[in-house]
Amino acid sequence: MSNILIIKHGSLGDLIQANGAMKDIKESFPNDKVLLLTTPPYVNFMSNCPYLNGILIDKRLPRWNIFYLFKLKKMFSRFNFKKVFDLQNSSRTNFYRSIFFKGVDWSNTETSLEYGQKKTEFDKEPVLKRMKIQLEKSNVKVNYTENIDLSWASKNIQSIINQHIEGKYIAIFPFCSIKHKKKLWPYFFELINKLKINFGNKYSIVITPGPKEIEASKKFNTNIILNNGNSLNLVELISFIKEASYIISNDTGPAHIASHLNKKGLVLFGSHTSSKKVSLGEKNMKSLEVKNLKDLKVETVIDKVKSDLN
């Protein structure tokens, strides 16, 4: 039995999208141990993933931190990995390859390119297609990379939901990472008010904020779903999205979850990327795309929701 390493540091949406690839890798190496290198926020969640045999933690401390690099080297040396699937494809993981994994069979974007193909051209492809090509170049049989199954990551949370609302609900995700403010549509307050007017007799309009978003969510004056005053954990969040009638979200992790649960909904995109590139908007989860999110009018979003729900 040998050891296989998958590297996926985050974010939440990226980890969700990599689940299918993880399953394909495990099925291609059924007799080997498959481990995931990820960051602390996702350790508890990914520890339950049935396609993995273990989790390694990378705090991603500065590269000049010699003591941390030594600690990583010691950790990696324990496993003597025979192959690494770099699904992060970052400058950091390329750095790791150069100092920790010399001579180890390595799969990443560069190993996926056709002869003469430029990385900039390859990166224009949808993320799931890129992942599929990467695995196929490593002779992994691909069945699930583009057909992600999150059934392992959900549970019945109806008792939590019933503490706040009854019946059907539209889930709103008005936040995003503070590092990506350009993904933030600024008119969710107005949208929620119009949703209440147009759909309030059929659906509750709800928000389930992250740990750092609880206070900010109160300004929207709508139902807030928490568990004993705390944000839902990732399994609870997936379960909450699974039960929603409709999702409206910025380009953030919950939108990716909703898409791979084949939920009906709407993702709002500015110029930071496109729905095609991040493999969203292809099924029930549709997209509205504009150059500047400030130019996307509330009425445009409401009209789209009406056409989907009426």
Secondary structure as UniProt FT lines:
FT   STRAND          3..7
FT   HELIX           12..17
FT   HELIX           19..28
FT   TURN            30..31
FT   STRAND          33..38
FT   HELIX           40..42
FT   HELIX           43..46
FT   TURN            47..48
FT   TURN            50..51
FT   STRAND          54..57
FT   TURN            63..64
FT   HELIX           66..77
FT   TURN            78..79
FT   STRAND          83..86
FT   HELIX           91..100
FT   TURN            102..103
FT   STRAND          105..107
FT   HELIX           109..112
FT   TURN            115..116
FT   HELIX           119..122
FT   TURN            123..124
FT   HELIX           127..137
FT   TURN            138..139
FT   TURN            145..146
FT   HELIX           151..153
FT   HELIX           158..162
FT   TURN            163..164
FT   STRAND          169..173
FT   HELIX           178..183
FT   TURN            186..187
FT   HELIX           188..199
FT   TURN            200..202
FT   STRAND          204..207
FT   TURN            211..213
FT   HELIX           214..217
FT   HELIX           218..220
FT   STRAND          223..224
FT   TURN            228..229
FT   HELIX           234..243
FT   STRAND          246..250
FT   HELIX           253..260
FT   TURN            261..262
FT   STRAND          265..269
FT   TURN            271..272
FT   TURN            275..279
FT   STRAND          285..289
FT   HELIX           293..295
FT   HELIX           298..309
//
